[in-house]
């Protein structure tokens, strides 16, 4: 029997909260042609001339708000899921890799091959496909093997938003919260946005987000809900409606008590803890909102490991 391996891939984190560390991280992240499709001759001078000289200091202050015991939640929780999966799947070599920080995807692949893995599953920790996330991971994995003599049996998980256990997890979590907070008037499903031009070019990410919302609501039944997009960056037109704009307007429409969930995230990170939990809460309350409850994703919950095990074992 071939030795099996599993690589969990997430976005990555800065090394620490210093502007220097943020500059290094942002340089790699924002140089990815899957993330920023503007031609390098136009983008790189802008990146190095303006963005990397101004944004790192601001981003460092934001990251300082979410650091926990010297670590960033994204790294802590991804490592926890690596451990959970190793416990659930003792006959599989499990590793995690980060797209823009350590441990890198390439380093983790090298370690897995050195352990004799011949059959490898790569699972990007993004439930919905987008070229900006899953596509980038695919590129990195393929480029790693491009000139390797040792090629393994490779299975790449494109997305997993349709998986019953994934849908059930969020539906149950929302149902439990609504049972506890009986005065909630609306649900907000907030997904990370992407530029509209990427969708026009063929990225079907918003379709998968909409289907995710539909499947969760199918489990929950009829209840007022909104689907929005967050984390806009730069002047280009992005997917709408925007999460922040929606939350600013809802109170005047009579929706003053909301529950917000982010099914596009597997673990908490800057975009959930600072942007949703803090920044958007402030927008909502300052504009007349009265109750704002954020439901975290899987984080270190063993249910995610069970979900991944089910996916890996499917033939």
C-alpha positions in Angstrom: 0.0 0.0 0.0 1.3 3.4 -0.9 2.2 5.8 1.9 -0.4 8.6 2.0 0.1 12.3 2.8 -2.1 15.3 3.4 -1.1 18.9 3.0 -3.3 21.6 4.5 -2.6 25.0 3.0 -3.6 28.4 4.4 -2.7 32.0 3.5 0.0 32.8 5.9 0.9 35.4 8.5 3.7 38.0 9.1 6.5 36.9 11.3 5.6 39.4 13.9 3.8 42.8 14.2 6.6 45.0 13.2 6.3 47.2 10.0 9.4 45.4 8.7 7.7 42.0 9.0 4.5 43.3 7.4 6.5 44.8 4.5 8.1 41.4 3.9 4.8 39.6 4.1 2.8 42.1 2.0 5.6 42.2 -0.7 5.2 38.4 -1.3 1.4 38.4 -1.0 0.9 41.4 -3.3 3.5 40.2 -5.9 1.4 37.1 -6.6 0.0 37.5 -10.1 -3.1 35.5 -9.1 -3.8 38.1 -6.4 -2.9 41.2 -8.3 -3.4 40.8 -12.1 -2.3 44.3 -13.0 0.8 44.0 -15.3 4.0 44.0 -13.3 5.4 47.0 -15.3 2.5 49.0 -13.9 2.0 47.3 -10.5 5.5 46.8 -9.2 6.5 50.5 -9.2 3.3 51.3 -7.4 3.8 48.4 -5.0 7.4 49.4 -4.1 7.0 53.2 -4.5 3.9 53.8 -2.5 2.2 50.7 -1.0 5.1 49.1 0.7 6.2 52.4 2.1 2.8 53.3 3.6 0.7 50.2 4.2 3.0 48.1 6.5 2.8 50.5 9.4 -1.0 50.6 9.2 -1.2 46.8 8.8 1.2 46.3 11.8 -1.2 48.2 14.0 -4.1 46.1 12.9 -2.2 42.8 13.5 -1.2 44.0 17.0 -4.9 43.9 17.8 -5.3 40.2 17.1 -2.0 38.7 18.3 -2.6 36.1 21.0 0.2 34.9 23.3 2.7 36.0 20.7 1.1 34.2 17.8 -1.5 35.0 15.1 -4.8 33.0 15.3 -4.5 31.9 11.7 -1.3 30.1 12.4 -2.3 28.8 15.8 -5.6 27.3 14.5 -4.1 25.9 11.3 -1.5 24.1 13.4 -4.3 22.8 15.7 -6.1 21.3 12.7 -2.9 19.7 11.5 -2.6 18.1 15.0 -6.3 17.1 15.0 -6.0 15.4 11.6 -2.8 13.6 12.6 -4.7 12.1 15.5 -7.7 11.2 13.4 -5.6 9.8 10.6 -2.5 8.1 12.2 -1.7 6.3 8.9 -1.4 9.5 7.0 1.5 11.9 7.1 -0.2 15.3 7.8 1.5 18.7 7.2 0.5 22.3 6.9 1.9 24.9 4.5 1.5 28.6 4.0 1.3 30.5 0.7 3.1 33.6 1.9 5.0 32.7 5.1 6.6 29.8 6.9 6.3 26.9 6.7 6.1 27.4 3.0 4.2 25.0 0.7 7.5 24.0 -0.9 9.2 23.2 2.4 6.2 21.1 3.6 6.0 19.2 0.3 9.8 18.5 0.5 9.3 17.1 4.1 6.4 14.9 3.0 8.3 13.4 0.1 11.3 12.8 2.4 9.0 10.8 4.6 8.2 8.5 1.7 4.8 9.9 0.7 3.6 8.5 -2.6 0.0 9.5 -2.6 -0.7 13.1 -1.7 -3.9 15.1 -1.1 -3.6 18.9 -1.1 -6.4 20.7 0.6 -6.4 24.6 0.5 -8.4 25.8 3.5 -10.8 27.8 1.4 -14.3 26.3 1.1 -15.1 28.2 -2.1 -12.8 28.3 -5.1 -11.2 31.4 -6.3 -8.1 31.8 -8.5 -6.8 34.3 -6.0 -6.6 31.7 -3.3 -7.0 28.1 -4.4 -5.6 28.8 -7.9 -2.5 30.3 -6.4 -2.0 27.2 -4.2 -2.4 25.0 -7.3 0.2 27.0 -9.2 2.7 26.7 -6.3 2.2 22.9 -6.0 2.5 22.3 -9.7 5.6 24.5 -10.0 7.2 22.5 -7.2 6.8 19.3 -9.1 7.5 20.8 -12.5 11.1 19.6 -12.6 11.1 17.0 -9.9 12.1 13.4 -10.8 9.9 12.1 -8.0 6.3 12.7 -8.9 3.6 11.4 -6.5 0.0 10.5 -7.1 -1.6 13.9 -6.6 -5.1 14.8 -5.6 -6.0 18.5 -5.4 -9.2 19.6 -3.6 -10.7 22.5 -5.5 -13.4 23.4 -3.0 -15.6 21.8 -0.4 -18.5 24.1 0.2 -21.0 21.5 -0.9 -19.8 18.9 1.7 -22.8 18.0 4.0 -20.7 18.2 7.2 -19.5 21.7 6.3 -23.0 23.0 5.6 -24.3 21.3 8.8 -21.6 22.8 10.9 -22.6 26.4 10.0 -26.3 25.7 10.0 -26.2 24.1 13.5 -24.0 26.9 14.8 -26.4 29.6 13.5 -29.5 27.7 14.7 -28.0 27.4 18.2 -27.2 31.1 18.3 -30.7 32.0 17.1 -32.2 29.8 19.8 -30.1 31.7 22.4 -30.5 35.2 21.0 -34.2 35.1 20.1 -34.4 38.8 19.2 -32.0 38.6 16.2 -33.7 40.2 13.1 -31.3 39.2 10.3 -28.4 37.1 9.4 -25.4 38.5 7.5 -23.2 36.1 5.4 -20.0 37.9 4.8 -17.5 36.5 2.3 -14.1 37.9 1.3 -14.4 39.9 -1.9 -12.5 39.9 -5.1 -12.3 42.4 -8.0 -15.3 42.3 -10.3 -12.9 42.0 -13.3 -11.7 38.6 -12.1 -15.3 37.4 -12.1 -15.8 38.7 -15.6 -12.6 36.9 -16.7 -14.1 33.6 -15.5 -13.6 33.2 -11.7 -16.8 31.6 -10.5 -16.2 32.4 -6.8 -19.4 34.4 -6.2 -21.5 31.6 -7.6 -20.0 29.3 -5.0 -20.5 31.8 -2.2 -24.2 32.2 -3.2 -24.6 28.4 -3.3 -23.1 28.2 0.1 -25.6 30.7 1.5 -28.4 28.8 -0.2 -27.4 25.4 1.2 -27.0 26.8 4.7 -30.4 28.6 4.6 -32.0 25.4 3.2 -31.0 23.7 6.5 -32.2 26.7 8.6 -35.5 27.5 6.9 -37.0 30.9 6.2 -35.2 33.8 8.0 -34.2 37.3 6.8 -30.6 37.2 5.5 -28.1 39.1 3.4 -25.0 38.1 1.5 -22.2 40.6 1.4 -18.5 40.9 0.6 -15.7 42.4 2.6 -12.0 43.4 2.6 -11.9 45.5 -0.6 -8.4 46.7 -1.5 -7.5 49.4 -4.0 -9.6 51.5 -6.3 -11.0 48.8 -8.6 -14.7 47.7 -8.5 -15.2 44.7 -6.3 -18.1 42.4 -5.6 -21.1 44.0 -4.0 -22.9 44.6 -1.8 -20.1 45.5 0.6 -20.3 44.2 4.2 -19.5 47.6 5.7 -22.0 49.5 3.6 -24.7 47.0 4.3 -24.2 47.2 8.1 -24.2 51.0 8.0 -27.6 51.0 6.2 -29.4 48.1 8.0 -30.4 50.0 11.2 -32.3 52.6 9.2 -34.2 49.8 7.5 -35.3 48.4 10.8 -32.7 45.7 11.2 -31.0 46.6 14.4 -30.1 43.2 15.8 -27.9 41.0 13.6 -25.9 37.8 13.6 -22.9 37.8 11.3 -21.1 34.7 10.0 -18.2 34.2 7.6 -18.5 30.8 5.9 -15.6 31.5 3.6 -13.2 31.3 6.5 -12.1 28.1 8.2 -10.1 29.8 11.0 -10.2 33.3 12.5 -7.7 35.8 11.1 -7.3 39.6 10.6 -10.3 39.8 8.3 -12.6 38.2 10.9 -11.2 39.3 14.2 -10.4 42.9 13.3 -12.5 43.6 10.3 -15.8 41.8 11.2 -15.5 41.6 15.0 -14.3 45.1 15.6 -14.5 47.5 12.6 -17.8 46.5 11.2 -19.4 46.1 14.6 -18.5 49.8 15.2 -20.0 50.8 11.8 -23.3 49.0 12.7 -23.6 50.4 16.3 -22.6 53.9 15.3 -25.4 53.9 12.7 -28.2 52.9 15.1 -27.6 49.1 15.5 -28.3 47.6 18.9 -27.0 44.1 18.9 -24.2 42.6 16.8 -23.1 39.0 17.3 -20.2 37.5 15.3 -20.0 33.7 15.0 -16.5 32.3 14.6 -15.6 29.6 12.1 -14.2 26.1 12.9 -10.9 27.4 14.4 -9.6 24.4 16.4 -12.9 22.5 16.4 -12.4 18.8 15.7 -15.3 18.9 13.3 -13.1 20.4 10.6 -10.7 17.6 10.9 -13.6 15.1 10.6 -14.7 17.0 7.5 -11.3 16.8 5.9 -11.0 13.1 6.8 -14.3 12.5 5.0 -13.0 14.4 1.9 -9.7 12.5 1.8 -11.4 9.1 2.1 -13.8 9.8 -0.7 -12.8 8.0 -3.9 
